Amino acid sequence: MFDKDKIKSLEEKLKEWEEKRERKAVEKLGERQGLFETHSQIPVKRLYTPKDIEAFDYERDGGFPGEYPFTRGIYPVGYRSRTWQARQVCGFATPEETNERLKYLIEMGETGVTVVFDLPTNNHAIDSDNPLAEGQVGMNGLPVDTLQDMEDAFDGIDIVKYPVTLIARCPVMLFMLIAVAEKRGIDLSKLRGTSQLDFLTSYVANKQAIFPAPKEAFRYFVDIIEYLARNMPNWNPMAIGGYAHRDSGTDAVQEMAFMLSGAISYTQAFLDRGLRLEEFAPKFTFFMGCHNNFFEEIAKFRATRKLWARIMKERFGAKDPRAMLLRLHVQTDGNTLTAEQALNNIARVAIQSLASLLGGVSSLHSDSYDEAICIPTEESARISLRTQQILLEETGIADTIDPLAGSYFVEWLTRQLEERASKLIEEIDAMGGMPGAIESGWLQQQMDDSVNRYWDAIRKGERTVVGLNKYRIKEEIRVKAFKVDPSYERKQLARLKKVKTERDNEKVKSGLSSIQDAVKKGENIVPPSIEAVKAYATLEEIMNALFGDKVRAYREVIRARHRQIAV
Amino acid sequence: MEKRKRVLLAKPGLDAHDMGIKLIARALKDAGAEVVYGGIYVTPEEITKTAVEEDVDILGLSFHSSTHLVEAPKIMKLLREKGRDDLTVVVGGCIPLEDVSDLKKMGVQEVFGSGSPLDDIVDFMIK
């Protein structure tokens, strides 16, 4: 991009400036103490000049928006033609309460619905009447036991008009939504939406609770992807996650590498099964977090887009550009929020939202300021939505595409992140991809090391968290916490009991044994699973039919390793 | 030489937010305590069994998903039944202020909400 002679003369001038001006000024004025490095430990210099990006080639490294390598965005007109989607998640209490809130959000102008499930459902795939679930039913999301719950949660909601996002790694949630659609007579090819289904992240972020070992679990997920590719062409089968890793403590480079390595492992497994790249790759979506280190986050989104495009083109030989697009949903990072002086989180969320949008992401969930304390109140959820509206409609940041391109620092940092993440991906490749990295415990160790590094710096005061290790005040938490009434648990248990009494148990039994037959014979597990769902078999019954004792056995392995790593 | 304090740390309930408890495990170890890490997803029965078997002095419980008022009473009851209500029990995590007195009433000695300085927690637990 730059003339060689110009760079040479700049180099001389820079040296002169460093000696004559910079050094003297630092000697005279001193320099602020602190860690001048990004969250990913990339050292940050005092000044960046064209010299730092002399190898930068606009067409090779940047390119135009909507064109390879998509550094400047996946859409040709950026936010001018299509603003990002403001997507706030919803789910609590019982299916009936969640249904009311979903309808309210649609009335307020949401264009799609995003549902989150409670811990028994999502992290453990157990029913509400399992003793382990006591006290947790409906507390942090929608409880789902049988198809009845899904029917009630989506009652009166047009699931063709409003795309549904299921924040669930457990595939049974998707089977239930498919059953709802079929019972309504909807042609499955008309269903648009996204299922998270990224089971690889669950081993590390949720510490695995519902699947057998990764290599073994792949078989089931390949079945699902095959079914979706053939029957639901407009559905995004997988939201491949970096967020879960980031929120569990990784840095930006690790987040990129772990997410993309996951995507590589999935791609390879689906290709090995005989699926064509064009059948599934254009339908992948991705999900990252946005942390506090402003420029690193902006550079991260740009670098990740570029890296994914390169991987698809160079490694997998993708021809269709749609297979190279990183369609990215971002959520501001929950672990950056503090319970102390919680209103400060409004500023953090605004800055993280700004970084996400300057990074050109496709959709955004801005956290609510009270999320370090409780699930959002109506007011705090509205403020986070308004934050996005202020950014879009008052600041002008969405008026031009990728406005920070060409910044010496941002381009340099984009390159740094790309190179460092590539190296880490190579390391993971050598371990047999993500399954190998997880099964050996390497990934968990990386994550723990990163957490320790980060919090040591906070503990020593090298890294500041306002209100936490600096500017503390003696105050009580005055934020009014939203609480789910524990009586909803009883209501959900009664609902489950009613379904179990009224359903045809013979049908349930034969549905479950069809699943086990398919598992044994190596046939696709999706059609019998949907049939069992329609017979009102419960989540836990279906999961047991699919995975049986393999889950319990692997859970013990993971628990033992987890205890070992921690101390 | 003074006997090193033995601490059991565990996360009851179904959530996996264990960044905090693992940091505390390490800090306690660095400060000279013997730490038994019980891990995540552990039941009240498993926790009290380990506490007795390992003969610990202190039990630290971490909660993130609002189950402290469900799980903590069960654990306190089991400890009484096993004659180990002499244990110092400390609760930490996402704990609303209005629940602190309820926890203390059931015998929990101290509650450290999110953001409590690590050194304060270590000092209270082993010094």
Boltz contact constraints between the chains, C-beta under 6 A:
constraints:
  - contact:
      token1: [A, 119]
      token2: [B, 14]
      max_distance: 6.0
  - contact:
      token1: [A, 119]
      token2: [B, 15]
      max_distance: 6.0
  - contact:
      token1: [A, 119]
      token2: [B, 65]
      max_distance: 6.0
  - contact:
      token1: [A, 123]
      token2: [B, 14]
      max_distance: 6.0
  - contact:
      token1: [A, 124]
      token2: [B, 14]
      max_distance: 6.0
  - contact:
      token1: [A, 135]
      token2: [B, 67]
      max_distance: 6.0
  - contact:
      token1: [A, 135]
      token2: [B, 70]
      max_distance: 6.0
  - contact:
      token1: [A, 136]
      token2: [B, 14]
      max_distance: 6.0
  - contact:
      token1: [A, 136]
      token2: [B, 67]
      max_distance: 6.0
  - contact:
      token1: [A, 139]
      token2: [B, 66]
      max_distance: 6.0
  - contact:
      token1: [A, 140]
      token2: [B, 65]
      max_distance: 6.0
  - contact:
      token1: [A, 206]
      token2: [B, 16]
      max_distance: 6.0
  - contact:
      token1: [A, 207]
      token2: [B, 16]
      max_distance: 6.0
  - contact:
      token1: [A, 207]
      token2: [B, 40]
      max_distance: 6.0
  - contact:
      token1: [A, 249]
      token2: [B, 19]
      max_distance: 6.0
  - contact:
      token1: [A, 338]
      token2: [B, 115]
      max_distance: 6.0
  - contact:
      token1: [A, 339]
      token2: [B, 114]
      max_distance: 6.0
  - contact:
      token1: [A, 339]
      token2: [B, 115]
      max_distance: 6.0
  - contact:
      token1: [A, 340]
      token2: [B, 115]
      max_distance: 6.0
  - contact:
      token1: [A, 372]
      token2: [B, 114]
      max_distance: 6.0
  - contact:
      token1: [A, 451]
      token2: [B, 19]
      max_distance: 6.0
  - contact:
      token1: [A, 455]
      token2: [B, 23]
      max_distance: 6.0
  - contact:
      token1: [A, 459]
      token2: [B, 118]
      max_distance: 6.0
  - contact:
      token1: [A, 468]
      token2: [B, 115]
      max_distance: 6.0
  - contact:
      token1: [A, 476]
      token2: [B, 97]
      max_distance: 6.0
  - contact:
      token1: [A, 477]
      token2: [B, 97]
      max_distance: 6.0
  - contact:
      token1: [A, 481]
      token2: [B, 96]
      max_distance: 6.0
  - contact:
      token1: [A, 559]
      token2: [B, 39]
      max_distance: 6.0
  - contact:
      token1: [A, 562]
      token2: [B, 39]
      max_distance: 6.0
  - contact:
      token1: [A, 563]
      token2: [B, 37]
      max_distance: 6.0
  - contact:
      token1: [A, 563]
      token2: [B, 39]
      max_distance: 6.0
  - contact:
      token1: [A, 566]
      token2: [B, 22]
      max_distance: 6.0
  - contact:
      token1: [A, 566]
      token2: [B, 25]
      max_distance: 6.0
  - contact:
      token1: [A, 566]
      token2: [B, 37]
      max_distance: 6.0
  - contact:
      token1: [A, 567]
      token2: [B, 25]
      max_distance: 6.0
  - contact:
      token1: [A, 567]
      token2: [B, 35]
      max_distance: 6.0
  - contact:
      token1: [A, 567]
      token2: [B, 37]
      max_distance: 6.0
